[in-house]
Amino acid sequence: MGQPRRRGYPYGHHHRCPRRIALPAAALALLFFAVSLLSVSLLSTPPLADPRTGLGTSSSRRFLRRYPANGSGGELDVSESGEAFIVQTHGMIERDDLWHSKHASNFYGCSNCSSKFLDSSVTTQPERYLIVVTSGGLNQQRTGIIDAVVAAHILNATLVVPKLDQTSFWKDSSNFSEIFDMDWFISFLAKDVKIIKEPPEKGGKAMKPYKMRVPRKCTPRCYLNRVLPALLKKHVIRMTKYDYRLSNKLDTELQKLRCRVNYHALKFTDSIQELGEKLIQRMRERSRYFIALHLRFEPDMLAFSGCYYGGGEKERRELAAIRRRWRTLHIRDPEKGRRQGRCPLTPEEVGLMLRALGYRSDVHIYVASGEIYGGEDTLAPLKALFPNFHTKETLTSQEELAPFLKFSSRMAAIDFIVCDESDAFVANNIGNMAKILAGRRRYFGHKRTIRPNAKQLYPLFMKRENMSWDAFSAQMRTVQKGYMGEPMEITPGRGEFHANPAACICEKTGGNTVVKSISRSNQELVNDTGTKKAVGRPPYPVYTDEEADGSDTEDDPENTARGEMIDVEPDDDSVVRQEDPELEEILSD
């Protein structure tokens, strides 16, 4: 009669040794399991490109060892459900989340004005009209529209709905109402600034405007000294090439007005919004979470940036041909731009960065981009790293996209909507779209926004061939700290306002009963009842016509050095050329 089966011993007790005859079989099983794991690891390793070209040519690609599976030994991994991944470093386990910031719930957008901010019915003076003509692409024009509202408030003037640039590099004939909901724009801002749809008329004819241009980053005092006297005499002022014509650093109340315009008043038209939401829905049907990537790797962008990606004589010849269209563009050291972090990453480098940060190959990516330099050959390494690769063209039918194809700003607006609603947004440049989306995502809950630390990534990519994958990933995570869209990542008061609208972001403190702005310049507190207590007063007075005639008109030395700002050029904006606006438009949008 056999012995009865023994129950398992409690933890800490020794178990019986297995029979000797089972040892060879167990050893063979372990060997087979180890070989299987090694095979899977080699097959799933992200490809690394030729450091000389950076474009991932098949002849130069090699494979590096991945982390062990299932997080053991420190693998960065994340499931589609967005569960936290584990990083094991020197025996210490840290937790993080690729899709969310654990601190984001402590912050929220707060752009309401205080009781000291006067209603437009009180501040708007008669016979003061401001017309602005924006410049550049969609997002550069957006900055002009935002600042035009603030400028009208400073001048106590009525704003005419801004005119969009139709003569720039982007060659888009769209007007304001074809991109933005004009009625919503006017009604939402009614208490801030009086806005009308058409220029004022006198005797049944449109009043002829007096044309001016202010310097870049003109302060409120600059507007009062330079523009207001002309406005009082001419009554209608037309400002051309209007982008970044207002100071980045303003009083908190004016910064909050900027935010009300940017994040609430500027809504896309129903047709643009509906298609954008369809694309988001189709991405959600494929995956619970997705990444949006503003790739910005078009031929014109690379030519204007003057960067070199190792494509040899062919690349030099092709990009030089584009550069010759702009006489002011001088490239001395193409490699220097990459070393200084002024160049977009290649598609493959973006893919390697994301994989090293922990995003798995099954993550779905939406790519916002125009024509990619090098076409499918350049995109192939990124698609190999992330096979679930989507664009607005792949997600829509020809009939759905047809009404927008001929309008670059409307196409950009569709990408803007999808990027804004993505779970993680990657900005592969520092242009207007990247800045505005970064600020918008901070304002609406600090959604994950990744900015490649290009200056530090360049040497890392150059030496990656001589590194194991785990060492490369560890260094990648170190380099990208502070570039992942975390709250307080950028010191309040630093950085471009549209990318870091600190004056419009509040932090919950004291058990969620008191809320305060994180901006150092903001002196406004909000209690749990929503009542605001404003400290201080606006630095800009409400002038009457008589008072303004005797106001101080002394120019700031910095602005005077730039020359007379009264524009005597003809009314056709297409002939306005100070330096090379097309170059600036392409680099900045």
C-alpha positions in Angstrom: 0.0 0.0 0.0 1.4 3.3 -1.1 2.1 6.2 1.2 -0.6 8.9 1.3 0.2 12.1 -0.7 1.9 14.7 1.4 0.4 18.2 1.6 2.6 21.1 0.7 4.7 22.6 3.4 4.2 26.1 4.7 6.5 28.8 3.4 10.0 28.4 4.9 9.9 24.6 5.1 12.0 22.3 2.9 10.4 20.1 0.3 11.5 16.7 -0.6 14.1 16.5 -3.4 12.7 15.2 -6.8 13.6 11.7 -7.8 16.9 11.4 -9.7 15.3 10.0 -12.8 13.3 13.3 -13.2 16.5 15.5 -13.3 17.5 15.0 -16.9 14.0 15.7 -18.2 13.8 18.9 -16.1 17.1 20.1 -17.4 16.1 19.5 -21.0 12.8 21.4 -20.4 14.6 24.3 -18.8 17.1 24.4 -21.7 14.3 24.4 -24.3 12.5 27.2 -22.4 15.6 29.4 -22.3 16.2 28.9 -26.0 12.6 29.8 -26.7 12.8 33.0 -24.7 16.0 34.0 -26.5 14.4 33.5 -29.9 11.4 35.6 -29.0 13.7 38.3 -27.6 15.8 38.6 -30.7 12.8 38.6 -33.0 11.0 41.4 -31.1 14.0 43.7 -30.6 13.5 47.2 -32.1 15.8 47.8 -35.1 18.4 50.5 -34.8 19.4 52.6 -37.7 22.8 53.4 -39.2 24.2 56.2 -37.1 25.7 57.7 -40.2 22.4 58.2 -42.0 19.8 58.1 -39.2 17.3 56.9 -41.8 17.4 53.2 -41.0 18.7 51.6 -44.2 18.1 47.9 -44.3 21.8 47.2 -45.1 23.0 48.9 -41.9 20.4 47.9 -39.4 21.3 45.7 -36.5 19.4 44.4 -33.5 20.1 45.0 -29.8 19.0 42.8 -26.9 15.7 43.6 -25.4 14.8 43.5 -21.7 13.6 40.2 -20.3 9.9 39.5 -20.7 7.2 40.5 -18.2 9.2 43.2 -16.5 11.7 40.9 -14.9 15.1 42.5 -14.8 13.7 45.9 -15.5 11.8 45.8 -18.8 9.7 48.9 -19.5 6.3 47.5 -20.6 2.8 48.7 -20.8 -0.4 47.0 -21.7 -3.0 48.5 -24.0 -5.2 49.1 -21.0 -2.6 51.7 -19.8 -1.6 49.9 -16.6 1.4 51.2 -14.8 4.8 49.9 -16.0 7.6 48.9 -13.7 11.2 50.0 -13.9 13.6 48.0 -11.8 16.9 49.8 -11.1 19.5 48.5 -8.7 16.9 46.5 -6.9 14.6 49.5 -6.5 11.2 49.3 -8.2 9.5 52.6 -9.3 6.0 52.9 -10.8 5.0 55.3 -13.5 2.3 55.6 -16.1 2.8 56.2 -19.8 -0.6 57.6 -20.4 -1.3 59.8 -17.4 0.4 62.0 -14.8 -0.4 61.0 -11.3 -0.1 64.7 -10.3 -2.4 66.0 -13.0 -5.5 65.8 -10.8 -4.1 68.6 -8.6 -4.2 71.1 -11.4 -6.9 72.6 -13.7 -7.4 75.5 -16.1 -8.6 78.8 -14.5 -9.0 81.7 -16.8 -12.0 83.6 -15.4 -11.5 87.3 -14.9 -11.5 89.0 -11.5 -14.0 91.7 -10.4 -11.4 94.3 -11.3 -11.6 93.4 -15.0 -14.1 95.9 -16.5 -16.9 94.8 -18.9 -16.5 95.8 -22.6 -19.7 97.9 -22.3 -17.8 100.2 -20.0 -14.4 100.2 -21.6 -15.2 100.3 -25.3 -14.8 103.8 -26.7 -16.7 105.1 -29.8 -15.0 105.5 -33.1 -12.1 103.2 -32.3 -11.8 100.2 -34.6 -9.0 97.7 -34.9 -8.5 95.5 -38.0 -5.7 92.9 -38.0 -4.4 90.8 -40.8 -2.7 87.6 -39.5 0.2 85.8 -41.1 1.5 82.3 -41.5 -0.2 79.0 -41.2 -3.2 77.9 -39.0 -1.4 78.0 -35.6 0.7 81.1 -36.3 -2.6 82.9 -37.3 -4.1 81.6 -34.1 -1.5 83.5 -32.0 -2.3 86.6 -34.0 -6.1 86.3 -33.4 -5.5 85.8 -29.6 -3.3 88.8 -29.3 -5.6 90.9 -31.5 -8.3 90.5 -28.9 -6.0 91.6 -26.1 -4.7 94.5 -28.1 -8.3 95.7 -28.7 -8.9 95.5 -25.0 -5.8 97.5 -24.2 -6.9 100.2 -26.7 -10.5 100.1 -25.6 -11.4 99.6 -29.2 -13.9 97.5 -31.2 -12.2 94.6 -32.9 -13.2 93.6 -36.5 -13.1 89.8 -36.9 -9.5 89.2 -38.0 -8.6 88.6 -41.6 -6.6 85.4 -42.2 -3.4 85.4 -44.3 -4.2 84.1 -47.8 -0.9 85.0 -49.5 1.7 83.1 -47.4 3.6 80.0 -48.2 0.6 77.9 -47.2 -1.6 79.5 -49.9 -4.9 78.8 -48.2 -7.9 80.9 -49.3 -10.0 80.2 -46.2 -11.5 83.1 -44.3 -12.1 83.2 -40.5 -15.7 81.8 -40.7 -14.5 78.8 -42.8 -12.2 77.6 -40.1 -13.6 79.0 -36.8 -17.1 79.4 -35.5 -17.4 83.2 -35.9 -20.7 83.6 -34.0 -19.4 81.7 -31.0 -16.2 83.7 -31.1 -18.1 87.0 -31.0 -20.6 86.0 -28.4 -18.2 84.2 -26.0 -15.9 87.3 -25.8 -18.8 89.9 -25.7 -18.0 91.0 -22.2 -14.3 91.1 -22.8 -14.1 92.9 -26.1 -16.7 94.2 -28.6 -16.3 92.4 -31.9 -18.0 93.1 -35.2 -18.0 91.0 -38.4 -17.3 93.7 -41.0 -15.3 97.0 -41.0 -17.2 100.1 -40.0 -19.0 102.1 -42.6 -19.5 105.9 -42.9 -22.0 107.3 -45.4 -22.7 103.8 -46.7 -19.0 103.2 -47.5 -16.4 101.3 -45.5 -14.1 103.6 -43.7 -10.6 103.6 -45.0 -8.2 102.2 -42.4 -4.8 103.7 -41.5 -2.2 101.1 -41.9 0.4 100.4 -39.2 2.7 97.8 -37.9 3.9 97.4 -34.3 7.2 95.8 -33.3 7.4 92.2 -32.2 6.4 91.7 -28.5 5.0 95.2 -28.1 4.0 95.9 -24.5 0.7 97.5 -23.4 2.5 100.8 -23.0 3.9 100.4 -26.5 0.3 100.1 -27.8 -0.8 103.1 -25.8 2.1 105.2 -27.0 2.3 104.2 -30.6 -1.1 103.0 -31.7 -3.6 104.9 -29.6 -2.6 108.4 -30.9 -3.1 107.3 -34.5 -6.3 105.5 -33.6 -7.8 108.6 -32.1 -7.0 110.6 -35.2 -7.8 108.0 -37.9 -10.5 106.0 -36.0 -9.8 102.8 -37.9 -6.3 101.1 -37.7 -5.3 98.2 -39.9 -2.3 96.2 -38.5 -0.6 93.9 -41.0 1.6 90.8 -40.6 0.0 90.4 -37.2 1.7 87.6 -35.2 3.6 87.8 -32.0 3.0 91.5 -32.0 2.2 91.5 -28.2 4.5 91.0 -25.3 4.9 87.5 -24.0 4.9 88.8 -20.4 1.7 90.6 -19.5 -0.4 91.4 -16.4 -2.3 88.3 -15.1 -5.7 89.6 -16.2 -4.5 90.0 -19.8 -2.9 86.5 -19.8 -6.2 85.1 -18.6 -7.9 86.9 -21.5 -5.5 85.2 -23.8 -6.5 81.9 -22.4 -10.2 82.6 -22.7 -9.7 83.3 -26.4 -7.4 80.4 -27.1 -9.0 77.6 -25.1 -12.7 78.6 -25.2 -13.6 81.3 -27.8 -11.7 79.7 -30.8 -13.8 76.7 -31.9 -13.5 75.1 -35.2 -16.5 75.0 -37.6 -18.9 72.1 -37.3 -17.7 70.4 -40.4 -14.1 70.4 -39.3 -14.9 69.4 -35.7 -17.2 66.6 -36.8 -14.5 65.0 -39.0 -11.9 65.4 -36.3 -14.2 63.6 -33.8 -14.8 60.8 -36.3 -11.1 60.2 -36.5 -10.8 60.1 -32.8 -13.7 57.6 -32.6 -12.0 55.4 -35.2 -8.8 55.5 -33.2 -10.6 54.6 -30.0 -12.3 51.7 -31.8 -8.9 50.3 -32.5 -7.3 50.9 -29.1 -8.3 52.3 -25.7 -5.2 54.6 -25.8 -3.3 56.1 -28.6 -0.3 58.3 -29.4 -0.5 61.3 -31.7 2.8 62.3 -33.3 3.4 65.7 -35.0 6.2 64.3 -37.1 7.2 67.5 -39.0 9.7 65.8 -41.3 8.7 67.4 -44.6 11.3 68.3 -47.2 10.7 72.1 -46.8 11.1 71.8 -43.0 14.4 70.0 -43.4 15.7 72.4 -46.0 14.8 75.4 -43.9 16.2 74.0 -40.7 19.5 73.4 -42.5 20.0 70.1 -40.8 21.8 67.1 -42.2 20.7 63.5 -41.7 23.5 61.6 -43.4 21.7 61.0 -46.7 24.9 61.8 -48.6 25.2 63.8 -51.8 21.6 63.0 -52.8 20.2 64.7 -49.6 22.5 67.7 -50.0 21.5 68.2 -53.6 17.8 67.9 -53.0 17.6 70.1 -49.9 19.9 72.7 -51.4 17.6 73.1 -54.4 14.8 74.0 -52.0 17.0 76.4 -50.0 17.9 78.4 -53.1 14.4 79.7 -53.3 15.2 81.8 -50.2 18.1 84.2 -50.6 18.3 85.0 -46.9 18.9 81.4 -45.9 22.6 80.7 -45.2 23.7 77.3 -43.9 27.3 77.2 -42.5 27.4 73.9 -40.6 24.5 71.5 -41.2 25.7 69.1 -38.6 25.8 71.8 -35.9 22.0 72.2 -35.9 21.6 68.6 -34.8 24.2 68.9 -32.1 22.4 72.0 -30.8 19.0 70.2 -30.8 17.5 72.5 -33.4 16.5 69.7 -35.8 13.5 67.3 -35.7 14.3 63.7 -35.0 14.0 61.2 -37.8 10.9 59.0 -37.8 13.0 56.1 -36.7 14.6 58.1 -33.8 11.1 59.1 -32.7 10.1 55.4 -32.7 13.2 54.3 -30.8 12.6 57.0 -28.2 9.0 55.9 -27.6 9.9 52.2 -27.4 12.8 53.0 -25.0 10.3 55.0 -22.9 8.1 51.9 -22.6 5.5 52.1 -25.3 5.0 48.6 -26.8 4.8 47.8 -30.5 1.1 47.1 -30.3 0.4 50.8 -29.4 -1.6 52.7 -32.1 -0.1 55.9 -33.5 -1.8 58.7 -35.3 0.7 60.7 -37.4 0.0 64.4 -38.2 2.3 65.3 -41.1 2.5 66.3 -44.7 4.8 64.8 -47.3 7.6 63.0 -45.6 11.1 63.5 -46.9 12.2 60.1 -48.3 8.7 58.8 -48.4 8.0 55.2 -47.4 11.7 54.4 -47.1 12.0 57.0 -44.3 8.8 55.9 -42.6 9.6 52.1 -42.8 11.6 51.9 -39.5 8.9 53.8 -37.6 6.2 51.5 -39.0 8.4 48.5 -38.1 8.5 49.7 -34.5 4.8 50.6 -34.4 2.9 48.7 -37.1 -0.4 50.2 -36.0 0.3 53.4 -38.0 -2.6 55.8 -38.9 -3.1 59.2 -40.6 -6.2 61.1 -41.5 -5.8 59.8 -45.0 -5.9 56.1 -43.9 -8.8 56.7 -41.5 -11.1 58.4 -43.9 -12.7 57.8 -47.2 -11.9 60.0 -50.3 -15.4 61.4 -50.0 -15.0 62.4 -46.4 -11.7 64.2 -46.9 -12.4 65.7 -50.3 -14.0 69.0 -49.0 -10.8 69.8 -47.0 -8.0 68.6 -49.4 -7.4 71.9 -51.1 -7.1 73.9 -47.8 -4.0 73.4 -45.8 -5.3 75.2 -42.7 -8.5 73.0 -42.6 -6.4 69.9 -43.0 -4.1 71.2 -40.2 -7.2 71.8 -38.0 -8.3 68.2 -38.4 -4.8 67.0 -37.2 -5.0 69.6 -34.4 -8.3 68.1 -33.1 -7.0 64.5 -33.1 -3.6 65.5 -31.5 -5.4 67.4 -28.8 -7.6 64.5 -27.8 -4.8 61.9 -27.9 -3.7 60.1 -24.7 -0.1 61.0 -25.4 1.1 63.7 -27.8 4.6 63.8 -29.2 5.8 67.1 -30.6 8.8 66.6 -32.9 9.6 70.3 -33.3 9.1 73.6 -31.4 6.8 75.3 -33.9 3.4 77.0 -33.2 1.3 73.8 -33.3 3.6 72.1 -30.8 3.6 75.1 -28.5 -0.2 75.7 -28.7 -1.0 72.0 -28.2 1.4 71.7 -25.3 -0.2 74.7 -23.5 -3.7 73.5 -24.3 -3.0 70.0 -22.9 -1.6 71.6 -19.8 -4.7 73.8 -19.4 -7.1 70.8 -19.8 -5.6 68.5 -17.2 -1.9 68.0 -18.1 -2.4 65.3 -20.6 0.8 63.4 -21.4 2.8 65.6 -23.8 6.3 64.4 -24.8 8.9 66.9 -26.2 12.1 65.2 -27.4 15.1 66.6 -25.6 16.8 66.8 -28.9 20.1 68.3 -27.7 20.7 65.5 -25.3 19.2 62.8 -27.5 21.6 63.5 -30.4 24.8 62.0 -28.7 22.7 59.2 -27.3 21.5 58.2 -30.8 25.1 58.5 -32.1 26.4 55.9 -29.6 23.4 53.6 -29.5 25.2 51.0 -31.7 27.6 50.3 -28.9 25.0 50.0 -26.2 22.7 47.2 -25.0 19.0 47.9 -25.3 18.5 48.1 -21.5 21.4 50.7 -21.2 19.9 52.7 -24.1 16.4 52.7 -22.5 17.7 53.6 -19.1 19.6 56.6 -20.6 16.6 57.5 -22.6 14.4 57.7 -19.5 17.0 59.9 -17.8 17.3 62.3 -20.8 13.6 62.7 -21.1 12.9 63.5 -17.5 11.4 67.0 -17.5 10.1 66.6 -21.1 7.1 64.4 -20.4 4.4 67.1 -19.8 4.3 66.8 -16.0 2.8 69.6 -13.9 5.4 72.2 -12.8 7.9 70.7 -15.3 8.6 74.3 -16.5 9.2 77.0 -13.9 6.3 79.4 -13.8 7.2 82.5 -15.7 9.6 80.7 -18.0 9.0 79.6 -21.5 6.7 80.9 -24.2 3.3 81.7 -22.8 1.3 79.7 -25.3 3.3 76.6 -24.4 3.2 77.3 -20.7 0.2 79.3 -19.7 1.1 79.3 -16.0 -1.1 82.3 -15.2 -4.2 80.2 -16.3 -3.4 77.0 -14.4 -4.5 76.6 -10.7 -3.3 74.1 -8.1 -5.6 72.6 -5.5 -4.2 72.9 -2.0 -5.4 72.4 1.5 -7.7 69.4 1.0 -9.2 70.8 -2.2 -10.7 73.8 -0.3 -8.4 76.5 -1.6 -7.2 76.9 -5.1 -4.3 79.1 -6.2 -2.6 79.9 -9.5 0.8 78.5 -10.0 2.0 81.6 -11.7 4.4 83.7 -9.7 2.9 86.9 -11.1 -0.7 85.9 -10.3 -2.0 87.6 -7.2 -5.5 86.1 -7.3 -6.8 83.6 -4.9 -10.0 81.5 -5.2 -11.8 80.1 -2.2 -14.0 77.0 -2.1 -17.1 79.0 -3.0 -15.6 80.2 -6.2 -15.3 83.8 -5.0 -12.2 85.5 -6.3 -10.2 88.0 -4.5 -8.0 90.1 -6.8 -5.0 92.0 -5.5 -3.5 94.9 -7.4 -4.9 96.8 -10.4 -4.3 96.6 -14.2 -1.3 98.6 -15.3 -3.2 100.0 -18.3 -5.7 102.9 -17.8 -9.1 103.4 -19.5 -8.4 106.5 -21.6 -11.0 108.8 -23.0 -10.2 110.5 -26.3 -9.3 113.8 -24.6 -7.0 112.2 -22.1 -5.2 110.1 -24.7 -4.4 113.2 -26.8 -2.2 114.5 -23.9 -0.8 111.1 -23.0 2.9 110.4 -22.9 4.1 109.4 -26.3 7.8 108.7 -25.5 9.0 105.6 -27.3 10.8 102.9 -25.6 14.5 102.9 -26.6 14.4 99.3 -27.6 11.4 99.9 -30.0 12.9 103.2 -31.3 16.0 101.4 -32.4 13.9 99.2 -34.6 12.7 102.2 -36.7 9.4 104.0 -37.4 6.5 101.7 -37.0 4.0 103.6 -39.2 3.7 101.5 -42.4 3.6 103.3 -45.7 3.5 100.2 -47.9 0.6 99.6 -50.3 -2.5 97.8 -49.0 -1.6 94.6 -50.7 -0.2 92.4 -47.9 1.5 90.2 -50.4 4.3 92.8 -50.9 5.0 93.1 -47.2 8.5 91.6 -46.8 10.8 92.6 -44.0 13.2 89.6 -43.9 11.8 86.4 -45.4 8.4 85.7 -43.9 7.9 82.4 -45.8 11.0 81.0 -44.1 9.7 82.0 -40.7 6.2 80.7 -41.4 7.4 77.2 -42.3 9.8 76.9 -39.5 7.3 78.1 -36.9 4.0 76.4 -37.8 
